[in-house]
């Protein structure tokens, strides 16, 4: 039987963590690292990262024009992301839920 694993992007905007008290950040960080370790053990881990909102966005258009901006509908470009390789959307949702609990903020899949 052949099936294709898909890569799913799980992300959140930086503002989603604005409600977390600064003194809770170490616990949130440790909880999120626990999920990363679990994903690595499960063999679904691809990558994780954060977007530095202090670095301005650059857009390269379809005609290769470069501009110092982002899509007009984008209010801000920041936050964090995780990419996992899983077999089903349901599995991706389970991992997104684990990340949401660890980070104490909603995640977009």
C-alpha positions as CSV (number, residue, x, y, z in Angstrom):
1,X,0.0,0.0,0.0
2,X,1.3,3.4,-0.9
3,X,0.3,6.6,0.8
4,X,1.8,10.1,0.9
5,X,2.8,11.9,4.1
6,X,1.8,15.5,4.0
7,X,3.6,18.4,5.6
8,X,1.4,20.6,7.8
9,X,2.2,24.1,8.9
10,X,1.0,24.9,12.4
11,X,1.4,28.6,13.3
12,X,0.3,31.5,15.5
13,X,0.8,35.3,15.5
14,X,3.0,36.8,18.1
15,X,0.1,38.7,19.6
16,X,-1.6,35.4,20.5
17,X,0.9,35.0,23.4
18,X,0.3,38.6,24.7
19,X,-1.8,37.3,27.6
20,X,0.9,35.2,29.1
21,X,2.7,36.8,32.1
22,X,6.4,37.2,31.5
23,X,7.2,35.0,34.6
24,X,5.3,32.1,32.9
25,X,7.5,32.2,29.8
26,X,10.1,29.6,31.1
27,X,7.3,27.1,31.8
28,X,5.7,27.7,28.3
29,X,9.1,27.3,26.7
30,X,9.8,24.0,28.5
31,X,6.3,22.7,27.6
32,X,6.8,23.6,24.0
33,X,10.2,21.9,24.0
34,X,8.6,18.8,25.4
35,X,6.2,18.7,22.5
36,X,9.1,19.1,20.1
37,X,10.9,16.2,21.7
38,X,7.7,14.1,21.5
39,X,7.3,14.9,17.8
40,X,10.9,14.0,17.1
41,X,10.5,10.7,18.9
42,X,7.3,10.1,16.9
43,X,9.2,10.7,13.6
44,X,6.9,13.6,12.5
45,X,9.2,16.5,13.2
46,X,10.3,18.7,10.3
47,X,11.1,22.1,11.7
48,X,10.1,24.9,14.0
49,X,10.9,28.6,14.0
50,X,9.8,32.1,14.9
51,X,9.4,35.2,12.7
52,X,11.3,38.2,13.9
53,X,8.9,41.1,13.7
54,X,11.7,43.6,13.9
55,X,12.9,42.6,10.5
56,X,10.9,44.3,7.7
57,X,9.1,42.1,5.2
58,X,10.2,42.0,1.6
59,X,7.9,40.8,-1.2
60,X,9.0,39.5,-4.5
61,X,6.1,39.7,-7.0
62,X,5.2,37.5,-9.8
63,X,7.2,39.6,-12.2
64,X,10.2,39.4,-9.9
65,X,9.8,43.0,-8.7
66,X,11.1,43.4,-5.1
67,X,9.4,45.7,-2.6
68,X,9.8,46.5,1.1
69,X,6.3,45.4,2.1
70,X,4.0,42.4,2.6
71,X,0.7,41.5,1.2
72,X,-1.8,44.3,1.6
73,X,-4.2,42.1,3.7
74,X,-1.4,41.2,6.1
75,X,-1.6,43.3,9.2
76,X,1.6,42.1,10.7
77,X,4.1,39.4,10.0
78,X,5.3,37.7,13.2
79,X,4.8,34.7,15.4
80,X,5.9,31.1,15.4
81,X,5.6,28.1,13.2
82,X,6.0,24.3,13.3
83,X,6.1,22.0,10.3
84,X,5.2,18.3,10.9
85,X,5.0,15.4,8.4
86,X,1.9,13.3,9.2
87,X,-0.3,10.9,7.4
88,X,-3.7,12.5,8.1
89,X,-5.3,15.8,8.9
90,X,-6.6,14.3,12.1
91,X,-3.1,13.6,13.2
92,X,-2.1,17.1,12.3
93,X,-5.0,18.4,14.5
94,X,-3.9,16.3,17.4
95,X,-0.3,17.8,17.2
96,X,-1.7,21.3,16.8
97,X,-3.7,20.8,20.0
98,X,-0.6,19.6,21.9
99,X,1.2,22.7,20.7
100,X,-1.7,25.0,21.6
101,X,-1.8,23.6,25.1
102,X,2.0,23.9,25.5
103,X,2.2,27.4,24.1
104,X,-1.0,28.5,25.9
105,X,-2.4,30.1,22.7
106,X,-4.4,29.0,19.7
107,X,-2.7,27.6,16.6
108,X,-3.6,27.8,13.0
109,X,-3.4,24.7,10.8
